[in-house]
């Protein structure tokens, strides 16, 4: 299965009729329902402000690793990770410690999801430095090396331009003997996919079928250049899932989502899979035929547990 076959991302914590004091209880119900219905991984965003493609900037947003640790205690099987951590938010050694702690709490179910970061608004608000993209990519490469070393080695040292560790201890060790899987999010063809080929166990892409095929071809070429078997990388895509018992109901929900998020038709078709269970399976199968190994979905109505259950059951047969 690799890092994931079907994942549920929970990016929104604004649920109708749910007060703040009951918020985690409802998130935990979503997680437990997803696990029981067939999803094999759960993901949350590593953001501090809500992002425009999901909801209002002022919407509720929980800190990712605190939330994942709590969900680890409520679940038993699903992998747990961020989709994805911005490299600028945490010192890489601290990040490795946090993800290792999540791995221990969950009994070996943590995944490190990481990327170069992009949300300058929350960087400004929280006082994080937001370097130019080239520097962020360089920082990402160093962070990947440090996290890998701390997952696998007893007391690694590393001296880079931006980060360093000196005989860094990471006890207790990750549960899995091979260390914690690393997923790099992003589709940049020159640096991001090259870093996937060198340092990652999985990638996460956006886009329609043609875009996914193209990006996977680029990744294959980077793997060839560095002598990596591309089959050792789990290839995933993030998008939205709109599912209902009937196609008409799904289309109605999809139109409401597009209007709410200001999506034109092209953007909607590139990001959203919508339909009844049979139509969803058909669309997902086409992405697997294009070369993907897994798909991660967010659902605009994930607060409705029956819809989460329907989604998991629809995907389970693939």
C-alpha positions in Angstrom: 0.0 0.0 0.0 2.9 2.4 0.6 2.4 5.5 2.7 -1.3 5.7 2.0 -4.0 4.4 -0.4 -6.9 6.6 0.7 -6.5 9.4 3.2 -8.9 11.9 4.7 -7.7 15.4 5.2 -9.5 17.5 7.8 -8.8 21.2 6.9 -11.8 22.9 8.4 -13.0 23.1 12.0 -16.0 25.3 11.4 -18.9 22.9 11.9 -22.6 23.8 12.0 -24.0 23.7 15.5 -20.7 22.7 17.1 -19.4 25.0 19.8 -15.7 25.4 20.6 -15.9 23.3 23.8 -17.2 20.4 21.8 -15.0 20.9 18.8 -12.4 18.2 19.5 -15.0 15.7 20.4 -16.6 16.1 16.9 -13.2 16.0 15.1 -12.5 12.7 17.0 -15.8 11.3 15.8 -14.9 12.2 12.2 -11.5 10.5 12.6 -13.0 7.3 14.2 -15.7 7.2 11.5 -13.1 7.6 8.7 -11.0 4.8 10.2 -13.9 2.4 10.6 -15.2 3.0 7.1 -12.0 2.3 5.2 -9.7 5.3 5.1 -6.1 4.3 6.0 -4.7 7.8 6.9 -5.8 11.1 8.5 -4.2 14.4 7.7 -4.5 18.0 9.0 -3.1 21.2 7.7 -0.2 22.8 9.4 -1.6 26.4 9.3 -2.4 29.0 11.9 -4.9 31.0 9.9 -7.6 29.3 7.8 -6.6 29.4 4.1 -8.8 31.2 1.5 -9.5 28.0 -0.5 -11.2 26.4 2.5 -12.9 29.2 4.5 -12.7 32.7 6.0 -9.2 33.8 7.2 -10.6 34.2 10.7 -12.0 30.7 10.9 -11.0 28.3 13.7 -7.6 26.6 13.2 -6.1 24.1 15.7 -2.3 23.5 16.0 -1.5 20.4 13.9 0.8 18.3 16.1 -1.2 18.8 19.3 -4.3 17.7 17.4 -2.6 14.7 15.8 -1.4 13.5 19.2 -4.9 13.6 20.5 -6.3 11.8 17.4 -3.6 9.1 17.9 -5.2 8.3 21.2 -8.6 8.0 19.7 -7.7 5.8 16.7 -5.9 2.5 16.3 -5.0 1.9 12.7 -4.8 5.0 10.5 -1.6 6.8 9.7 -1.4 10.4 10.9 0.4 13.4 9.4 0.3 16.9 8.2 -0.6 17.9 4.7 1.9 19.6 5.0 4.2 21.2 7.5 5.8 24.4 6.4 9.6 24.2 6.8 9.8 27.7 8.1 7.5 27.0 11.1 9.8 24.8 13.2 13.4 24.1 13.7 13.9 20.7 11.8 15.3 18.9 14.9 12.3 20.0 16.9 10.0 18.9 14.1 11.7 15.5 14.1 11.2 15.2 17.8 7.5 16.2 17.5 6.9 13.6 14.7 8.8 10.9 16.6 6.7 11.6 19.7 3.6 11.3 17.5 5.0 8.0 16.2 5.5 6.7 19.8 2.0 7.8 20.9 0.4 6.2 17.9 2.3 2.9 18.0 4.2 3.6 14.7 1.6 5.5 12.7 3.2 8.9 12.1 4.1 10.3 8.7 6.2 13.5 8.2 4.5 15.6 5.6 6.6 18.6 4.8 6.9 21.4 2.2 8.5 24.7 1.5 5.7 26.9 3.0 3.7 29.5 1.2 1.3 31.5 3.4 3.0 34.8 3.8 0.0 36.2 5.7 0.4 33.9 8.7 4.2 34.3 8.6 3.7 38.0 9.1 1.1 37.6 11.8 3.1 35.1 13.8 6.5 36.8 13.2 8.0 33.9 11.2 10.7 34.8 8.6 9.4 34.3 5.1 12.5 34.0 2.8 12.4 34.0 -1.0 11.3 30.7 -2.6 14.9 29.6 -3.4 16.0 29.9 0.2 12.8 28.1 1.4 13.7 25.2 -0.9 17.2 25.1 0.3 15.9 25.1 3.9 13.6 22.2 2.9 16.5 20.2 1.6 18.4 20.7 4.8 15.4 19.9 6.9 14.8 16.6 5.1 18.3 15.5 5.7 18.2 16.4 9.4 14.8 14.7 10.0 15.9 11.6 8.1 19.1 11.3 10.2 17.2 11.8 13.4 14.7 9.1 12.5 17.4 6.6 11.5 20.6 7.4 13.4 21.4 7.4 17.1 23.2 10.7 17.4 23.5 12.4 14.0 25.4 15.6 13.3 24.7 17.9 10.3 26.0 21.3 9.4 24.2 23.2 6.7 23.8 26.8 5.7 20.6 27.3 7.6 20.3 24.4 10.1 22.6 22.2 12.1 22.5 19.4 14.7 25.4 18.2 16.8 25.1 14.6 18.0 21.3 15.1 18.4 19.5 12.6 20.6 16.0 11.5 19.7 14.9 9.1 22.4 12.7 7.2 22.4 13.3 6.1 18.8 10.6 5.9 16.1 8.6 2.7 16.4 9.3 1.4 12.9 12.8 0.1 12.4 13.2 1.9 9.1 12.2 5.2 10.5 9.1 7.4 9.9 8.0 7.8 6.3 8.5 11.2 4.7 6.0 12.8 2.3 7.0 16.0 0.4 4.1 18.1 -0.8 4.3 20.3 -3.9 4.5 20.0 -7.7 7.5 22.2 -8.5 9.3 20.4 -11.4 12.9 21.7 -10.8 13.3 21.5 -7.1 10.4 19.9 -5.3 10.1 16.8 -7.3 13.9 16.5 -7.4 13.9 16.6 -3.6 11.2 13.8 -3.6 13.5 11.7 -5.8 16.4 12.2 -3.4 14.9 12.2 0.0 11.2 11.2 0.2 9.1 8.1 0.5 6.0 9.8 -1.0 5.0 12.9 -2.9 1.7 14.8 -3.0 0.5 16.6 -6.1 -2.4 18.7 -7.3 -4.2 18.7 -10.6 -6.3 17.0 -13.2 -5.4 13.7 -15.0 -3.2 15.4 -17.6 -1.3 17.4 -15.0 -0.8 14.4 -12.8 0.6 12.3 -15.7 3.0 15.1 -16.6 4.2 15.6 -13.0 4.8 11.9 -12.5 6.8 11.8 -15.7 9.0 14.6 -14.4 9.4 12.7 -11.1 10.4 9.6 -13.1 13.2 11.6 -14.8 14.5 12.9 -11.5 14.6 9.4 -10.2 16.5 8.2 -13.2 19.0 11.0 -12.7 19.7 10.1 -9.1 19.5 6.3 -9.6 16.3 5.9 -7.7 13.7 3.3 -8.5 10.5 5.4 -8.9 8.4 2.4 -7.7 9.8 3.1 -4.2 7.9 6.4 -4.0 4.2 6.5 -3.1 2.6 8.9 -5.5 -0.5 10.7 -4.1 -2.8 13.6 -5.0 -4.8 16.0 -2.8 -8.2 17.1 -3.8 -11.8 17.5 -2.7 -14.4 14.8 -2.6 -18.1 15.4 -2.9 -20.1 12.2 -2.6 -23.8 11.5 -2.2 -26.2 8.6 -2.6 -27.3 10.0 -6.0 -25.5 11.8 -8.8 -28.1 14.7 -8.7 -27.5 15.2 -5.0 -23.7 15.2 -5.5 -23.9 17.6 -8.4 -26.0 20.0 -6.2 -23.4 19.8 -3.4 -20.6 20.3 -5.9 -22.2 23.4 -7.3 -22.6 24.8 -3.8 -18.9 24.1 -3.1 -17.7 25.8 -6.3 -19.8 28.9 -5.5 -18.7 29.0 -1.9 -15.0 28.8 -2.8 -15.2 30.9 -5.9 -14.1 28.1 -8.3 -14.5 28.4 -12.0 -15.3 25.3 -14.0 -11.7 24.6 -14.9 -10.4 24.8 -11.3 -13.4 22.8 -10.0 -12.7 19.9 -12.5 -9.0 19.9 -11.6 -9.6 19.7 -7.9 -12.9 18.0 -7.2 -14.1 14.5 -7.6 -17.9 14.4 -7.3 -20.7 11.8 -7.8 -22.5 8.9 -6.3 -20.3 6.0 -5.1 -20.0 4.4 -8.5 -19.0 7.6 -10.2 -16.5 8.4 -7.5 -14.9 5.0 -8.0 -14.7 5.5 -11.7 -13.0 8.8 -11.4 -10.6 7.6 -8.8 -9.7 4.6 -10.8 -8.7 6.9 -13.7 -6.2 8.6 -11.5 -4.7 5.3 -10.5 -4.5 4.3 -14.1 -2.5 7.6 -14.6 0.1 6.4 -12.2 -1.0 7.4 -8.7 -0.7 5.0 -5.8 -2.9 6.9 -3.4 -5.3 9.8 -3.0 -6.0 12.2 -0.1 -9.4 13.9 0.1 -10.9 16.7 2.0 -14.7 16.8 2.2 -16.6 20.1 2.6 -19.3 18.2 4.6 -17.0 16.0 6.6 -18.8 17.2 9.8 -21.6 14.9 8.6 -20.5 11.4 9.8 -22.8 9.6 7.4 -21.1 11.2 4.4 -17.7 10.3 5.7 -18.9 6.7 6.1 -20.3 6.7 2.6 -17.0 8.0 1.2 -15.0 5.4 3.0 -17.2 2.6 1.9 -17.2 3.9 -1.7 -13.4 3.9 -1.9 -12.8 0.7 0.0 -13.6 -1.5 -3.0 -10.8 0.0 -5.1 
